[in-house]
Amino acid sequence: MNTKHQTQAMRVGILGFGGLGQAASRILSPKQEMLWVAAADQKGFAYHAEGLQADSAIATYHQQGSVGYLEPWGQLSQHSIAELIEKSEVEGYFLALPNLPNTFMADIARLFIQSGWQGVLVDALKRTSAVEQLLELKDELATAGITYMTGCGATPGLLTAAAALAAQSFAEIHQVKITFGVGIANWEAYRATIREDIAHIPGFGVEKASAMSDQDVADLLDKTNGILALENMEHADDIMLELAGICSREQVTVGGIVDTRNPKKPLSTNVQITGRTFEGKISTHTFTLGDETSMAANVCGPAFGYLKAGIGLHQRGIHGLFTAAEIMPQFVR
Amino acid sequence: MNTKHQTQAMRVGILGFGGLGQAASRILSPKQEMLWVAAADQKGFAYHAEGLQADSAIATYHQQGSVGYLEPWGQLSQHSIAELIEKSEVEGYFLALPNLPNTFMADIARLFIQSGWQGVLVDALKRTSAVEQLLELKDELATAGITYMTGCGATPGLLTAAAALAAQSFAEIHQVKITFGVGIANWEAYRATIREDIAHIPGFGVEKASAMSDQDVADLLDKTNGILALENMEHADDIMLELAGICSREQVTVGGIVDTRNPKKPLSTNVQITGRTFEGKISTHTFTLGDETSMAANVCGPAFGYLKAGIGLHQRGIHGLFTAAEIMPQFVR
């Protein structure tokens, strides 16, 4: 039984069903305005026009390794995303996919372009170079009738948008400094995310981090007492603020502390925007996230807010590539 | 001599030329993307297609009481706004007009509707009831081909947008609390604004505050040592967040301290957004403005950011009424 007004609710899908995708499905459960109808992971997909249930999908994934095993809506597939696109009716997808390899998101965008599907795609990718690859697809996305919202998680995403907003008080921006604190009780629930973080540590990088076994990761974390300290990270906040004309990418820095053994954040995630006002004063606006909000809440919440905004754009015939720094996310009830 | 690329720059006007309008003209001076071509006050207007100069306009207003005296571009008029609309080519106006009487902004909107002009209007109004009056004009604005952005100053405006953004982390919003600190060295430069603040004090109200002479205001401020403490103010942040579907207006509170004898802010202006995440955690995000940013910077900066965003919407054929809580302002270079 599903109480949502299915004719009115936006029909949305989730691609990728790791920690982020699972959290996304839970966030959608109580929403009246969005109906979760589709999911895909590496081994399969599930689709039900009247809505999937988060609990059963998550249980199936944990027990059997793929939503493709979900009875009776699942199907195993070597080409799960392509097959899902073909067999479903979905207005927009949240791409809760791993950021690695770094070309992955652009490859998925190409898959959608080639399929002829029209709708909204939202990603929560992290790296500047990944956004650069999507930028190359800007015209193709527009021609294909796809509204693609990139960098719409927490950072980039929520904090980038806060920086874009804060910039309004200033005649000139001097620095945008993002400092995040992440605390997770059990890193094994976020295997892909942790490798992405490790890739930012000097001496690692994307390839080396991707190739690490779980034991390698555990060994590294044993050496650091579970703490990952990250500085000058390649984060797409920089290119997004540059594209929005707010500052050059060199003026944007991203760093943080990840505690993989404690759900309490080691510091409050914040973005500081320093600039000069028209009167010549130098000042700093600060946007600080409450410590009790999880990475999942700060990534998936905005992602669906941008998905709703993207669906609004798509309905007005506005297609192409947009970032979190230029569109206001819409609250999903 | 004007170095701006006049064929590319957005041609904008400022209606009202008190403290806010004058600050707005100074903010526009260095901008490459916007060219200030028009201004009007109660007694006259000025228009020059190749751009007005802030310094000379402000000096003229101070010395003679109206931009209508500005040589050679000014003209005195009993119907300055109507005449300016008729005689100028302007893409968008910032309505830097007094908030009192409370029907003023809606009256100006009607004037634009009746004139047949098409373009973008941005206000920085404060009161909920003023937005309610504009809401009644929503369809007329859309039909007339006007894109009207309301509540696009600091609060409502910048802080409302920050609240709308912060809300994305939460499944449910419990409270939005705006607390502002304003410090001004010389209240006489902001005569209208101070009366609007006084109108919020218990025992006053809009009519009584409007009727106060400068001496009455000075006497009141002598009694309070120059401090105005304001609580539970009628501010349109509430209706704007309600319209955006984020929370009900009762959950939004606005209060603050205005020091009329000290440019230093008595407290840092901030908005706190408290809600429940999908995991059931209660938390609070906070957006805090740097103390060195003036009211003028925090009001006029966003207003032009929303004006630029509005011009983008207008060019796509999107007309009607929008608030700061639903559109991302665009940075004006």
HADDOCK unambig.tbl for C-alpha pairs under 7 A between the chains (distance, minus, plus):
assign (segid A and resid 27 and name CA) (segid B and resid 278 and name CA) 5.71 0.50 0.50
assign (segid A and resid 158 and name CA) (segid B and resid 165 and name CA) 6.95 0.50 0.50
assign (segid A and resid 162 and name CA) (segid B and resid 162 and name CA) 6.66 0.50 0.50
assign (segid A and resid 165 and name CA) (segid B and resid 158 and name CA) 6.96 0.50 0.50
assign (segid A and resid 165 and name CA) (segid B and resid 329 and name CA) 6.81 0.50 0.50
assign (segid A and resid 168 and name CA) (segid B and resid 301 and name CA) 5.08 0.50 0.50
assign (segid A and resid 168 and name CA) (segid B and resid 302 and name CA) 4.97 0.50 0.50
assign (segid A and resid 168 and name CA) (segid B and resid 305 and name CA) 6.42 0.50 0.50
assign (segid A and resid 168 and name CA) (segid B and resid 331 and name CA) 6.34 0.50 0.50
assign (segid A and resid 169 and name CA) (segid B and resid 297 and name CA) 5.21 0.50 0.50
assign (segid A and resid 169 and name CA) (segid B and resid 298 and name CA) 4.81 0.50 0.50
assign (segid A and resid 169 and name CA) (segid B and resid 301 and name CA) 4.97 0.50 0.50
assign (segid A and resid 169 and name CA) (segid B and resid 302 and name CA) 6.46 0.50 0.50
assign (segid A and resid 170 and name CA) (segid B and resid 297 and name CA) 6.92 0.50 0.50
assign (segid A and resid 170 and name CA) (segid B and resid 301 and name CA) 6.80 0.50 0.50
assign (segid A and resid 245 and name CA) (segid B and resid 331 and name CA) 6.44 0.50 0.50
assign (segid A and resid 246 and name CA) (segid B and resid 331 and name CA) 5.96 0.50 0.50
assign (segid A and resid 277 and name CA) (segid B and resid 293 and name CA) 6.63 0.50 0.50
assign (segid A and resid 277 and name CA) (segid B and resid 297 and name CA) 6.42 0.50 0.50
assign (segid A and resid 278 and name CA) (segid B and resid 27 and name CA) 5.70 0.50 0.50
assign (segid A and resid 278 and name CA) (segid B and resid 297 and name CA) 6.88 0.50 0.50
assign (segid A and resid 281 and name CA) (segid B and resid 292 and name CA) 6.21 0.50 0.50
assign (segid A and resid 281 and name CA) (segid B and resid 293 and name CA) 6.97 0.50 0.50
assign (segid A and resid 282 and name CA) (segid B and resid 292 and name CA) 6.78 0.50 0.50
assign (segid A and resid 283 and name CA) (segid B and resid 290 and name CA) 5.29 0.50 0.50
assign (segid A and resid 283 and name CA) (segid B and resid 292 and name CA) 5.36 0.50 0.50
assign (segid A and resid 283 and name CA) (segid B and resid 293 and name CA) 6.29 0.50 0.50
assign (segid A and resid 284 and name CA) (segid B and resid 289 and name CA) 6.99 0.50 0.50
assign (segid A and resid 284 and name CA) (segid B and resid 290 and name CA) 4.73 0.50 0.50
assign (segid A and resid 285 and name CA) (segid B and resid 288 and name CA) 5.73 0.50 0.50
assign (segid A and resid 285 and name CA) (segid B and resid 289 and name CA) 4.51 0.50 0.50
assign (segid A and resid 285 and name CA) (segid B and resid 290 and name CA) 4.75 0.50 0.50
assign (segid A and resid 286 and name CA) (segid B and resid 287 and name CA) 5.77 0.50 0.50
assign (segid A and resid 286 and name CA) (segid B and resid 288 and name CA) 5.21 0.50 0.50
assign (segid A and resid 286 and name CA) (segid B and resid 289 and name CA) 6.55 0.50 0.50
assign (segid A and resid 287 and name CA) (segid B and resid 286 and name CA) 5.76 0.50 0.50
assign (segid A and resid 287 and name CA) (segid B and resid 287 and name CA) 4.29 0.50 0.50
assign (segid A and resid 287 and name CA) (segid B and resid 288 and name CA) 6.31 0.50 0.50
assign (segid A and resid 288 and name CA) (segid B and resid 285 and name CA) 5.75 0.50 0.50
assign (segid A and resid 288 and name CA) (segid B and resid 286 and name CA) 5.22 0.50 0.50
assign (segid A and resid 288 and name CA) (segid B and resid 287 and name CA) 6.32 0.50 0.50
assign (segid A and resid 289 and name CA) (segid B and resid 285 and name CA) 4.53 0.50 0.50
assign (segid A and resid 289 and name CA) (segid B and resid 286 and name CA) 6.57 0.50 0.50
assign (segid A and resid 290 and name CA) (segid B and resid 283 and name CA) 5.29 0.50 0.50
assign (segid A and resid 290 and name CA) (segid B and resid 284 and name CA) 4.75 0.50 0.50
assign (segid A and resid 290 and name CA) (segid B and resid 285 and name CA) 4.75 0.50 0.50
assign (segid A and resid 292 and name CA) (segid B and resid 281 and name CA) 6.21 0.50 0.50
assign (segid A and resid 292 and name CA) (segid B and resid 282 and name CA) 6.78 0.50 0.50
assign (segid A and resid 292 and name CA) (segid B and resid 283 and name CA) 5.37 0.50 0.50
assign (segid A and resid 293 and name CA) (segid B and resid 277 and name CA) 6.64 0.50 0.50
assign (segid A and resid 293 and name CA) (segid B and resid 281 and name CA) 6.96 0.50 0.50
assign (segid A and resid 293 and name CA) (segid B and resid 283 and name CA) 6.29 0.50 0.50
assign (segid A and resid 297 and name CA) (segid B and resid 169 and name CA) 5.20 0.50 0.50
assign (segid A and resid 297 and name CA) (segid B and resid 170 and name CA) 6.91 0.50 0.50
assign (segid A and resid 297 and name CA) (segid B and resid 277 and name CA) 6.41 0.50 0.50
assign (segid A and resid 297 and name CA) (segid B and resid 278 and name CA) 6.88 0.50 0.50
assign (segid A and resid 298 and name CA) (segid B and resid 169 and name CA) 4.80 0.50 0.50
assign (segid A and resid 301 and name CA) (segid B and resid 168 and name CA) 5.07 0.50 0.50
assign (segid A and resid 301 and name CA) (segid B and resid 169 and name CA) 4.96 0.50 0.50
assign (segid A and resid 301 and name CA) (segid B and resid 170 and name CA) 6.79 0.50 0.50
assign (segid A and resid 302 and name CA) (segid B and resid 168 and name CA) 4.97 0.50 0.50
assign (segid A and resid 302 and name CA) (segid B and resid 169 and name CA) 6.45 0.50 0.50
assign (segid A and resid 305 and name CA) (segid B and resid 168 and name CA) 6.43 0.50 0.50
assign (segid A and resid 326 and name CA) (segid B and resid 328 and name CA) 5.85 0.50 0.50
assign (segid A and resid 326 and name CA) (segid B and resid 330 and name CA) 6.73 0.50 0.50
assign (segid A and resid 327 and name CA) (segid B and resid 327 and name CA) 6.59 0.50 0.50
assign (segid A and resid 327 and name CA) (segid B and resid 328 and name CA) 5.14 0.50 0.50
assign (segid A and resid 328 and name CA) (segid B and resid 326 and name CA) 5.86 0.50 0.50
assign (segid A and resid 328 and name CA) (segid B and resid 327 and name CA) 5.14 0.50 0.50
assign (segid A and resid 328 and name CA) (segid B and resid 328 and name CA) 4.63 0.50 0.50
assign (segid A and resid 329 and name CA) (segid B and resid 165 and name CA) 6.81 0.50 0.50
assign (segid A and resid 330 and name CA) (segid B and resid 326 and name CA) 6.72 0.50 0.50
assign (segid A and resid 331 and name CA) (segid B and resid 168 and name CA) 6.35 0.50 0.50
assign (segid A and resid 331 and name CA) (segid B and resid 245 and name CA) 6.44 0.50 0.50
assign (segid A and resid 331 and name CA) (segid B and resid 246 and name CA) 5.97 0.50 0.50
